């Protein structure tokens, strides 16, 4: 199953991240539309993710597509009581799903299909 490109939110640099809410796909977990950060150079994806997490409501997950595996972000998330799951994408980059540590069980219920290949970086 492929992701609907309408479900992706593309962040335009250098402005603040744009994060739209979409209806939950799972009854127990609210998710934001994935932030497509694959076109941004480091450290902008990390900055956009941290900014979006400040506005993430309780019992919600943030999903972001990054141009690389977000290694430097992971210790920051743990230090700030966030749970996360990273999946490497076949075309390069990664998808990270983040929730509050208290809501870590949501990470198992938010499996998402791979992004549409048409959205892959060229």
N, C-alpha and C positions, 0 to 999 in steps of 0.2 A: 504494500500500500504506500502511495506517495503522498507527501504533505501537499496540501493545497497552498499555492503561492500566496493566496489572499490571507493565510494564517500567519505569514511572516511579517515582522515589523522591521523595516530597514532603518537603521540609525544613520542620519546624515551628519557627517563631521563638518565643521567643528562645533555645532550646537549641542545643546543638552539632549540626552537620549529621549526618544519618543517611545513610550511603552503603552500600548493599548490593551485594554481588558477584552477578553473574548469569553463567551459562555463556557463554563467548565465542561470538559469532555468526560470527566469522571465525577460521580456524585459526591465523593468525599474529598476532592481536591480541586481547588481553584488554580488555574494557570494563566499566566500572561502569554500573549502571542510571543513566539520566539524572537529574540532580538538578533538580527542578522548583522553581525559585527565583522564578518570575514573580509570586508574590503578596507578595514582600518589598520593602520600600522601600530605596533606596540608603542606605548602602553595603553593606547586608547581603548581597546576592548575591555581591559581590566577596569579602567576608570568608569566606563559606561555601566559595567555590571555592578560595581560597588554603588554607583549613584542609584541605579534601579532598585537595588536591594533595600536602600533606605526607605523606599515607598512601598515595598512589598507587604501586603496585608497578611495577617495571621492565617494559617492553614492554606497557604498558597505556595506555588513553585514558580521560580524564574527559570526560563530556558533560554540559552544564548548559543548562537553558532559563532565560533571563533576561528581565526585563520591558522591557529596552532593549538597544541595542547596547553591549557592555561596553568602551567606549573607554578609560576610565581604567585598566582592568585590563591592556590589551594591552602597554604599555611595561613594566609590572611582570613580566609573563610572559617577555618577551624578556630582561630584565635577569637573570632567574633561570634562564635556559637552558631555557625551555619553548617548544615550537612550538604553533601554534594555527590553527584555521580557524573563521571566524564565518559563519553563514548567517542572513540576516534571515528572520523568519517572516511569513507572509502576514497573520496577524491582529495583528501587532505583536510586539515582542520579538525575541529572537535565540536561536539555538542555537550554543553554542561547544563545540568539541571540542579538547582539550588533550592533548599528549603531550610527553615529554622531547624535546629537540632531537635527541638521538641516535636517537630513534624516530620522527622526523618523517614517515617513509614510511608509518607506520600511519595518518596522517590521511587519506591517499588511499583506504585500504582500509576506512574506517569510515563510509562514507556511510550515513546512517540515513533512514528514511522520515519524513515530517512527523509531528508529534505529532497525536494524536487530537483533532479539533475540539472534542469534548466536554470536553477538558481546558483549552481556551483560557480566558483570563481573560474575565470578563463585564463 
